[in-house]
Amino acid sequence: MVVKAKVIVVDSFGAIVQLASSVKALCPLRHMSEFEIAKPRKKFQVGIELVFRVLGGKSKRITVTHKKTLVKSKLDILSSSADATEGLVTHGWITKIEDHGCFVRFYNGEVAVKRFMNQDISGDALTQLKCEALLFVTFNKEKDAFEAKYKNVATLYKGKGISFMFGDADVTQNAFQYFGLKPEQAPLLIIQTKDGQKYLKANIEPDQIESWVKDYKEGLLKPFIRSEPIPEVNNEPVKVVVRDSLQDVVFNSGKNVLLEFYAPWCGHCKSLAPILDEVAISFEKDPNVLIAKFDATANDVPSDTFDVQGFPTMYFKSASGKLSQFEGDRTKEGIINFIETNRDDKPSQSTSAKTESTKSESVDEDVKDEL
């Protein structure tokens, strides 16, 4: 049900809107926009009328959404578990992936588990499961052309460590954002391993599925690594690092590098930003220290090297290559003290040259003394 409603309250939790003289509804923060917003009052203003879609009502509380994809969608909203019939296509998002399947939350608060189409949930099957294959196609145009062939491949690899999932590209935009991909790349087949590596085939044809999965199993495919372009200009105090420049800037630079992993929407990261600027300016004349930042929402983090579970996360790589996670005070003084304590500068060429010159002069003096 799509309705017009007036905004009467805006707060950090979302907005309260008035549908009729005595009927109010809650628009949660995550439903105020397609993407997460840090300042709700900039998006909604008290007194304006907006279009909403009713998600449902529990305990006499009505919940609505202002997400455009949901307001304009012709799919039904799942209002109770009883409505979850086989073959139903509705809106939802994946909240957790386990070996036996994935947990899906629907927009009215209902939760379900989607089983993988070629895996049992016995202990033996779970221990052998190594990766998931996810095929995204537009159901109302391509489902029939892909489904049979995809199921055949899933059956072919039953018990061989791959589980297969089938999703509608039109209602899984969050998945594309998660992988850093674009909807126009569908039909899209992704294989993701337990260690986080991803392999993908964009604009795949039904007849290519079997051969592409075979190439993956035989180790013929290169993993997909998401990276922003290396910036052409990088002259701010805190240097920008992307996945494609991580090795050169951090590990091969021979410098002491403090690297922040951040998310643009993270409030704590925004608070830390001016502090890191001050730290970077403090070391501006020190050629052996570099302060850098890495957008972990737009670049793949190498999970075998960095453990990034939240934002901000900071790591320090010393000049000699020692890597440690920063866990001190996020103040200018605390960060500077951590860097000074953990740095281990390599001798510069000029210092080495002076040392060699001193040694040479010493030898010459010894020879003169002997003569």
C-alpha positions as CSV (number, residue, x, y, z in Angstrom):
1,M,0.0,0.0,0.0
2,V,1.5,3.3,-1.1
3,V,0.4,6.4,0.8
4,K,1.2,10.1,1.3
5,A,2.1,11.2,4.8
6,K,3.3,14.3,6.6
7,V,6.6,14.3,8.5
8,I,6.0,15.4,12.1
9,V,9.1,14.3,14.0
10,V,12.7,13.6,12.8
11,D,15.3,12.1,15.1
12,S,18.4,9.8,15.1
13,F,16.2,6.7,15.0
14,G,14.2,7.9,11.9
15,A,11.0,9.8,11.4
16,I,7.4,9.7,12.6
17,V,4.9,10.5,9.9
18,Q,1.2,11.2,10.0
19,L,-1.0,9.2,7.7
20,A,-4.4,10.5,8.8
21,S,-5.7,12.7,11.7
22,S,-5.1,10.0,14.3
23,V,-2.9,7.5,12.5
24,K,0.9,7.7,12.8
25,A,3.7,5.5,11.5
26,L,7.4,5.0,12.0
27,C,9.9,5.3,9.1
28,P,13.1,3.8,10.5
29,L,16.4,5.4,9.7
30,R,17.4,2.7,7.3
31,H,14.2,3.2,5.4
32,M,14.6,7.0,4.9
33,S,16.8,6.5,1.9
34,E,18.2,3.9,-0.5
35,F,21.6,4.3,1.4
36,E,22.5,4.9,5.0
37,I,22.3,8.6,5.9
38,A,24.3,10.2,8.7
39,K,22.1,13.3,9.2
40,P,18.4,12.4,9.0
41,R,17.3,16.1,9.4
42,K,19.0,17.0,6.1
43,K,16.9,14.3,4.3
44,F,13.5,14.9,6.0
45,Q,12.1,18.2,7.2
46,V,9.2,18.5,9.6
47,G,6.0,19.5,7.7
48,I,6.8,18.2,4.2
49,E,4.6,15.5,2.6
50,L,6.3,12.5,1.1
51,V,5.3,9.2,-0.5
52,F,5.7,6.0,1.6
53,R,4.9,2.3,1.3
54,V,3.4,0.6,4.3
55,L,5.5,-2.4,5.4
56,G,3.2,-3.7,8.0
57,G,2.0,-3.2,11.6
58,K,2.9,-5.0,14.8
59,S,1.8,-4.2,18.3
60,K,-0.4,-1.4,16.9
61,R,2.7,0.2,15.3
62,I,2.8,0.9,11.6
63,T,6.1,0.8,9.8
64,V,6.6,2.6,6.5
65,T,9.5,3.0,4.0
66,H,10.7,5.8,1.8
67,K,13.1,3.7,-0.2
68,K,12.4,4.3,-3.9
69,T,13.0,0.7,-4.9
70,L,10.3,-0.4,-2.4
71,V,7.9,2.4,-3.0
72,K,7.9,1.8,-6.8
73,S,8.1,-2.0,-6.6
74,K,5.2,-4.2,-7.7
75,L,6.2,-7.1,-5.4
76,D,4.2,-7.9,-2.4
77,I,5.6,-7.3,1.1
78,L,6.0,-10.3,3.3
79,S,3.8,-9.5,6.3
80,S,4.0,-12.8,8.2
81,S,5.6,-16.2,8.0
82,A,2.4,-17.7,6.8
83,D,2.7,-15.7,3.6
84,A,6.1,-17.3,2.8
85,T,4.9,-19.8,0.2
86,E,7.2,-21.7,-2.2
87,G,8.1,-19.6,-5.3
88,L,7.2,-16.3,-3.7
89,V,9.4,-13.4,-4.9
90,T,9.6,-10.5,-2.4
91,H,12.1,-8.0,-1.0
92,G,14.7,-8.9,1.6
93,W,18.4,-8.8,2.4
94,I,21.0,-11.3,3.5
95,T,22.1,-10.8,7.1
96,K,24.4,-13.7,7.6
97,I,25.9,-16.5,5.5
98,E,26.6,-19.9,7.1
99,D,27.8,-23.2,5.7
100,H,24.3,-24.6,5.5
101,G,22.6,-21.5,4.0
102,C,22.0,-17.9,4.5
103,F,19.8,-15.9,6.9
104,V,17.4,-13.5,5.0
105,R,15.6,-10.7,6.8
106,F,12.4,-9.3,5.1
107,Y,11.4,-5.7,5.4
108,N,8.5,-6.4,7.7
109,G,10.7,-8.1,10.3
110,E,10.2,-11.7,9.2
111,V,13.3,-13.9,9.0
112,A,13.9,-16.9,6.9
113,V,16.8,-19.3,5.9
114,K,17.4,-19.9,2.2
115,R,18.8,-23.4,1.7
116,F,21.5,-23.9,-0.9
117,M,20.0,-25.9,-3.8
118,N,22.7,-28.7,-3.9
119,Q,23.8,-29.2,-0.3
120,D,22.4,-31.3,2.5
121,I,22.8,-29.9,6.0
122,S,24.5,-33.0,7.5
123,G,27.8,-32.6,9.3
124,D,29.8,-34.3,6.5
125,A,28.4,-31.9,3.9
126,L,29.2,-28.8,6.0
127,T,32.8,-29.8,6.7
128,Q,33.4,-30.2,2.9
129,L,31.8,-26.9,1.9
130,K,34.5,-24.6,0.6
131,C,32.8,-21.8,-1.3
132,E,29.5,-20.4,-2.5
133,A,28.4,-19.7,-6.1
134,L,25.8,-16.8,-6.5
135,L,24.1,-16.3,-9.8
136,F,22.2,-13.0,-10.2
137,V,19.8,-12.6,-13.2
138,T,16.7,-10.6,-13.9
139,F,13.9,-13.0,-12.9
140,N,11.1,-11.5,-15.0
141,K,13.3,-11.7,-18.2
142,E,16.0,-14.4,-17.7
143,K,15.0,-16.8,-15.0
144,D,13.7,-19.5,-17.3
145,A,16.7,-19.4,-19.6
146,F,19.2,-19.8,-16.7
147,E,17.5,-21.8,-14.0
148,A,17.6,-25.3,-15.5
149,K,21.2,-25.1,-16.6
150,Y,22.3,-23.6,-13.3
151,K,20.6,-26.4,-11.4
152,N,22.3,-29.0,-13.7
153,V,25.7,-27.5,-12.8
154,A,24.7,-27.5,-9.1
155,T,23.8,-31.2,-9.3
156,L,27.1,-31.9,-11.1
157,Y,29.1,-30.4,-8.2
158,K,27.0,-31.8,-5.4
159,G,29.3,-32.9,-2.6
160,K,32.3,-31.2,-4.2
161,G,32.5,-28.3,-1.9
162,I,30.5,-25.7,-3.8
163,S,27.0,-24.5,-2.8
164,F,24.9,-22.7,-5.3
165,M,22.5,-19.7,-4.8
166,F,20.1,-18.1,-7.3
167,G,19.1,-14.5,-6.9
168,D,17.0,-11.8,-8.7
169,A,19.2,-8.9,-9.8
170,D,16.3,-6.5,-9.5
171,V,15.7,-7.0,-5.8
172,T,19.3,-7.7,-4.6
173,Q,20.9,-4.3,-5.1
174,N,22.5,-4.5,-1.7
175,A,24.5,-7.6,-2.8
176,F,25.9,-5.7,-5.8
177,Q,26.9,-2.9,-3.5
178,Y,28.5,-5.4,-1.1
179,F,30.7,-6.8,-3.9
180,G,31.4,-3.4,-5.4
181,L,29.7,-4.3,-8.7
182,K,27.1,-2.7,-11.0
183,P,23.6,-4.0,-11.9
184,E,24.4,-3.8,-15.6
185,Q,27.0,-6.6,-15.0
186,A,24.1,-9.0,-14.6
187,P,23.6,-11.8,-15.5
188,L,26.5,-12.2,-13.0
189,L,28.0,-15.3,-11.5
190,I,30.2,-14.9,-8.4
191,I,32.1,-17.6,-6.5
192,Q,33.3,-16.6,-3.0
193,T,35.6,-18.8,-1.0
194,K,35.8,-19.2,2.7
195,D,38.9,-17.0,2.9
196,G,37.1,-14.2,1.2
197,Q,38.5,-14.5,-2.4
198,K,36.0,-13.7,-5.1
199,Y,35.8,-14.9,-8.7
200,L,33.3,-13.4,-11.1
201,K,31.9,-13.6,-14.6
202,A,29.9,-10.6,-15.7
203,N,27.2,-10.8,-18.4
204,I,27.5,-14.6,-18.4
205,E,25.4,-16.7,-20.9
206,P,23.5,-19.9,-19.8
207,D,25.8,-22.1,-21.8
208,Q,29.0,-20.6,-20.2
209,I,28.1,-21.5,-16.6
210,E,29.4,-25.1,-16.6
211,S,32.7,-24.4,-18.4
212,W,33.4,-21.3,-16.2
213,V,32.8,-23.3,-12.9
214,K,35.1,-26.0,-14.3
215,D,37.8,-23.5,-15.0
216,Y,37.4,-22.3,-11.4
217,K,37.8,-25.8,-10.0
218,E,40.9,-26.4,-12.1
219,G,42.5,-23.2,-10.8
220,L,42.5,-21.4,-14.2
221,L,40.7,-18.2,-13.0
222,K,42.3,-15.2,-11.3
223,P,40.5,-13.8,-8.2
224,F,38.6,-10.5,-8.5
225,I,40.1,-7.7,-6.4
226,R,38.1,-4.6,-5.9
227,S,40.1,-1.3,-6.0
228,E,39.4,2.3,-6.6
229,P,41.7,4.0,-9.2
230,I,45.1,5.1,-7.9
231,P,44.7,8.9,-7.3
232,E,46.6,11.0,-9.8
233,V,46.9,13.8,-7.1
234,N,47.7,12.7,-3.6
235,N,48.9,15.9,-1.8
236,E,46.8,16.0,1.3
237,P,48.5,15.5,4.7
238,V,46.9,12.0,5.0
239,K,47.7,10.1,1.9
240,V,45.0,8.0,0.1
241,V,45.8,4.3,-0.4
242,V,43.7,2.0,-2.6
243,R,44.0,-1.7,-3.0
244,D,46.1,-1.4,-6.2
245,S,48.6,0.9,-4.4
246,L,48.7,-0.8,-1.0
247,Q,51.8,-2.9,-1.7
248,D,53.9,0.0,-3.0
249,V,52.8,2.7,-0.6
250,V,52.7,0.6,2.6
251,F,54.8,-2.5,2.3
252,N,57.5,-1.5,-0.2
253,S,58.0,2.1,0.8
254,G,60.6,1.4,3.5
255,K,58.8,3.9,5.7
256,N,56.9,3.8,9.0
257,V,53.3,3.8,7.9
258,L,50.2,4.3,10.0
259,L,47.2,3.1,7.9
260,E,43.6,3.8,8.8
261,F,40.8,1.5,7.4
262,Y,37.7,3.6,7.4
263,A,34.1,3.8,6.0
264,P,32.8,7.2,4.6
265,W,29.6,6.9,6.6
266,C,31.3,6.0,9.9
267,G,30.8,8.7,12.6
268,H,33.9,7.6,14.6
269,C,36.0,7.8,11.4
270,K,34.8,11.4,10.7
271,S,35.8,12.4,14.3
272,L,39.2,10.8,13.8
273,A,39.9,12.5,10.4
274,P,41.0,16.0,11.8
275,I,43.2,14.3,14.4
276,L,45.0,12.2,11.7
277,D,45.5,15.4,9.7
278,E,47.2,17.0,12.7
279,V,49.4,13.9,13.2
280,A,50.3,13.9,9.5
281,I,51.2,17.6,9.7
282,S,53.4,16.9,12.7
283,F,55.4,14.3,10.7
284,E,55.4,16.4,7.5
285,K,59.2,17.1,7.6
286,D,60.0,13.5,8.6
287,P,60.7,11.5,5.4
288,N,60.5,8.2,7.3
289,V,56.9,8.5,8.5
290,L,53.7,8.3,6.4
291,I,50.0,8.7,7.6
292,A,47.5,7.1,5.2
293,K,43.9,6.0,4.9
294,F,42.1,3.2,3.1
295,D,38.4,3.2,2.2
296,A,37.4,-0.4,3.2
297,T,34.0,0.0,1.6
298,A,35.4,0.6,-1.9
299,N,38.5,-1.5,-1.8
300,D,39.1,-5.2,-0.8
301,V,41.0,-5.5,2.4
302,P,43.5,-8.4,2.3
303,S,42.1,-10.5,5.1
304,D,45.2,-12.6,5.4
305,T,47.1,-9.5,6.5
306,F,44.6,-7.2,8.2
307,D,41.8,-8.1,10.6
308,V,39.3,-5.3,10.0
309,Q,36.1,-6.1,12.0
310,G,34.9,-2.5,12.4
311,F,35.7,1.1,11.7
312,P,38.0,2.8,12.2
313,T,40.7,0.2,12.4
314,M,44.4,1.3,12.3
315,Y,47.5,-0.7,11.6
316,F,51.2,0.4,11.9
317,K,53.9,-1.0,9.5
318,S,57.4,-0.2,10.7
319,A,60.2,0.6,8.2
320,S,61.6,-2.9,8.8
321,G,58.2,-4.5,8.0
322,K,56.8,-5.2,11.5
323,L,53.0,-5.0,11.5
324,S,50.9,-4.2,14.5
325,Q,47.4,-3.1,15.2
326,F,46.9,0.3,16.9
327,E,44.9,0.0,20.1
328,G,45.9,3.1,21.9
329,D,44.2,6.5,22.6
330,R,42.8,8.0,19.4
331,T,44.2,11.4,20.3
332,K,47.0,13.3,18.5
333,E,49.3,12.7,21.5
334,G,48.4,9.0,21.8
335,I,48.9,8.3,18.1
336,I,52.2,10.2,17.9
337,N,53.5,8.4,21.0
338,F,52.5,5.0,19.4
339,I,54.4,5.9,16.2
340,E,57.5,7.0,18.0
341,T,57.5,3.9,20.2
342,N,57.1,1.5,17.4
343,R,59.1,3.1,14.5
344,D,62.4,1.5,13.6
345,D,63.9,3.7,10.9
346,K,66.3,2.1,8.4
347,P,69.6,4.0,8.1
348,S,69.3,6.6,5.2
349,Q,71.8,6.5,2.4
350,S,73.4,9.8,3.6
351,T,73.8,8.3,7.1
352,S,75.3,5.1,5.6
353,A,77.6,7.2,3.4
354,K,78.8,9.2,6.4
355,T,79.4,5.9,8.3
356,E,81.4,4.5,5.5
357,S,83.4,7.8,5.2
358,T,84.1,7.7,8.9
359,K,85.3,4.1,8.7
360,S,87.6,5.1,5.8
361,E,89.1,8.0,7.6
362,S,89.6,5.8,10.7
363,V,91.5,3.3,8.6
364,D,93.6,6.0,7.0
365,E,94.5,7.4,10.5
366,D,95.5,3.9,11.7
367,V,97.7,3.4,8.7
368,K,99.4,6.8,9.3
369,D,99.9,5.9,13.0
370,E,101.6,2.6,12.0
371,L,103.9,4.4,9.6
